[in-house]
Structure formats: C-alpha cells, structure tokens
Amino acid sequence: MANDDKTPVLRHQITLFDREEMTIDGVLSLGSYDEKEIVMETEHGMLLVKGEGLNIKQLNLDKSNVIVDGLVKSITYDDAVHVKKGLLERFLK
C-alpha cells in the first residue's frame, strides 16, 4: 500500500534534557496528567511519565508533539495502563 503525501509519517521519539525537560514526538492522545504522573498514547503504546512537579509546557496533537517540564523520575511503556476515569464516569459505574 502506497503512502500518499497527505498522510504524515509520524515518528516516535523521546528527548530528555537534564531530567527536567522532555520532548515526546509521535503522541496520539493525552490520557491523564497531574504533577506526579502523565499518561499518553503513543505510536508504540501507552507511555507513563512519573516524577515531581510535572507540567505540560506545550501540547500540539496536530504535530503529535508534547513538551513536559519538571523532574522526570521514570519513563515506562505499558499497554495495560487505564486512563483515570472522570468524576461523572465513576458515579455512573
């Protein structure tokens, strides 16, 4: 199957600078986040970023790019991660 010019070829890549700023390319969607954990779906599975003072500095899903700052303690891929449910979803269980 040929790749047409209108379909972008996304590449998954993580760049971490001094454990304080991280750029992630190839992000499909953002799941949940707080200052200790960020969950996102990438082209290679669910990505969990854990740390302290985590903040999404920039989010551009059109370009599949996320920039995170804060102290990064771990980066994990996990296909079994479930996004935290919202308050309404918890009540309608």
NUTIBA-597450 format. One record per residue (C-alpha): residue in three letters; x, y, z. Coordinates in Angstrom, 3 decimals. Layout:
<rs>
<r resn="ALA" X="X" Y="Y" Z="Z"/>
...
</rs>
This chain:
<rs>
<r resn="MET" X="0.000" Y="0.000" Z="0.000"/>
<r resn="ALA" X="1.498" Y="3.282" Z="-1.094"/>
<r resn="ASN" X="1.875" Y="6.206" Z="1.261"/>
<r resn="ASP" X="0.185" Y="9.295" Z="-0.146"/>
<r resn="ASP" X="1.636" Y="12.746" Z="0.515"/>
<r resn="LYS" X="-1.352" Y="13.798" Z="2.644"/>
<r resn="THR" X="-0.770" Y="11.142" Z="5.311"/>
<r resn="PRO" X="2.025" Y="12.255" Z="7.645"/>
<r resn="VAL" X="4.571" Y="9.658" Z="8.677"/>
<r resn="LEU" X="4.844" Y="10.016" Z="12.427"/>
<r resn="ARG" X="7.970" Y="9.057" Z="14.264"/>
<r resn="HIS" X="8.066" Y="8.264" Z="17.957"/>
<r resn="GLN" X="10.993" Y="9.852" Z="19.723"/>
<r resn="ILE" X="11.769" Y="10.991" Z="23.271"/>
<r resn="THR" X="14.388" Y="13.611" Z="24.101"/>
<r resn="LEU" X="15.209" Y="14.284" Z="27.752"/>
<r resn="PHE" X="17.345" Y="17.258" Z="28.841"/>
<r resn="ASP" X="18.898" Y="17.038" Z="32.326"/>
<r resn="ARG" X="15.813" Y="15.125" Z="33.606"/>
<r resn="GLU" X="13.996" Y="18.496" Z="33.651"/>
<r resn="GLU" X="12.561" Y="18.953" Z="30.147"/>
<r resn="MET" X="11.301" Y="16.220" Z="27.856"/>
<r resn="THR" X="10.077" Y="16.396" Z="24.268"/>
<r resn="ILE" X="7.946" Y="13.495" Z="23.029"/>
<r resn="ASP" X="7.111" Y="13.067" Z="19.347"/>
<r resn="GLY" X="4.599" Y="10.555" Z="17.993"/>
<r resn="VAL" X="1.935" Y="11.230" Z="20.641"/>
<r resn="LEU" X="-1.563" Y="10.209" Z="19.546"/>
<r resn="SER" X="-3.555" Y="11.398" Z="22.579"/>
<r resn="LEU" X="-3.142" Y="12.650" Z="26.102"/>
<r resn="GLY" X="-4.779" Y="10.485" Z="28.753"/>
<r resn="SER" X="-4.471" Y="11.953" Z="32.218"/>
<r resn="TYR" X="-1.929" Y="14.052" Z="33.991"/>
<r resn="ASP" X="-1.076" Y="15.657" Z="37.286"/>
<r resn="GLU" X="2.154" Y="16.871" Z="38.860"/>
<r resn="LYS" X="3.315" Y="13.292" Z="39.599"/>
<r resn="GLU" X="2.201" Y="11.288" Z="36.541"/>
<r resn="ILE" X="1.403" Y="11.842" Z="32.870"/>
<r resn="VAL" X="-0.247" Y="9.136" Z="30.758"/>
<r resn="MET" X="-0.309" Y="9.408" Z="26.975"/>
<r resn="GLU" X="-0.902" Y="7.159" Z="23.997"/>
<r resn="THR" X="1.970" Y="6.986" Z="21.534"/>
<r resn="GLU" X="2.504" Y="5.097" Z="18.329"/>
<r resn="HIS" X="4.319" Y="2.424" Z="20.339"/>
<r resn="GLY" X="1.873" Y="2.009" Z="23.209"/>
<r resn="MET" X="0.846" Y="3.782" Z="26.387"/>
<r resn="LEU" X="3.598" Y="5.911" Z="27.888"/>
<r resn="LEU" X="3.777" Y="6.688" Z="31.619"/>
<r resn="VAL" X="5.986" Y="9.528" Z="32.802"/>
<r resn="LYS" X="6.425" Y="9.776" Z="36.569"/>
<r resn="GLY" X="8.166" Y="12.498" Z="38.507"/>
<r resn="GLU" X="7.749" Y="15.615" Z="40.612"/>
<r resn="GLY" X="6.307" Y="18.961" Z="39.559"/>
<r resn="LEU" X="5.438" Y="17.666" Z="36.092"/>
<r resn="ASN" X="3.817" Y="20.229" Z="33.846"/>
<r resn="ILE" X="2.750" Y="20.048" Z="30.211"/>
<r resn="LYS" X="4.565" Y="23.033" Z="28.797"/>
<r resn="GLN" X="3.335" Y="22.533" Z="25.236"/>
<r resn="LEU" X="0.788" Y="20.199" Z="23.630"/>
<r resn="ASN" X="0.351" Y="20.023" Z="19.881"/>
<r resn="LEU" X="-1.562" Y="16.913" Z="18.812"/>
<r resn="ASP" X="-1.679" Y="18.134" Z="15.198"/>
<r resn="LYS" X="2.100" Y="17.668" Z="15.123"/>
<r resn="SER" X="1.978" Y="14.757" Z="17.640"/>
<r resn="ASN" X="4.277" Y="16.645" Z="19.994"/>
<r resn="VAL" X="4.309" Y="17.171" Z="23.772"/>
<r resn="ILE" X="6.835" Y="19.091" Z="25.867"/>
<r resn="VAL" X="6.942" Y="18.320" Z="29.600"/>
<r resn="ASP" X="8.949" Y="20.068" Z="32.289"/>
<r resn="GLY" X="9.571" Y="19.044" Z="35.884"/>
<r resn="LEU" X="11.767" Y="16.382" Z="37.480"/>
<r resn="VAL" X="11.405" Y="13.142" Z="35.491"/>
<r resn="LYS" X="11.926" Y="10.022" Z="37.615"/>
<r resn="SER" X="10.744" Y="7.279" Z="35.267"/>
<r resn="ILE" X="9.541" Y="6.679" Z="31.729"/>
<r resn="THR" X="7.611" Y="3.441" Z="31.183"/>
<r resn="TYR" X="5.671" Y="1.855" Z="28.339"/>
<r resn="ASP" X="2.653" Y="-0.108" Z="29.494"/>
<r resn="ASP" X="-0.129" Y="-1.499" Z="27.336"/>
<r resn="ALA" X="-2.227" Y="-2.282" Z="30.421"/>
<r resn="VAL" X="-2.483" Y="1.331" Z="31.659"/>
<r resn="HIS" X="-6.030" Y="2.593" Z="32.039"/>
<r resn="VAL" X="-6.691" Y="6.310" Z="31.954"/>
<r resn="LYS" X="-8.116" Y="7.647" Z="35.199"/>
<r resn="LYS" X="-11.869" Y="7.988" Z="34.989"/>
<r resn="GLY" X="-13.540" Y="11.324" Z="35.459"/>
<r resn="LEU" X="-15.848" Y="12.032" Z="38.373"/>
<r resn="LEU" X="-19.020" Y="11.512" Z="36.338"/>
<r resn="GLU" X="-17.773" Y="8.185" Z="34.946"/>
<r resn="ARG" X="-17.067" Y="6.942" Z="38.482"/>
<r resn="PHE" X="-20.631" Y="7.668" Z="39.577"/>
<r resn="LEU" X="-22.165" Y="6.022" Z="36.506"/>
<r resn="LYS" X="-20.284" Y="2.770" Z="37.071"/>
</rs>
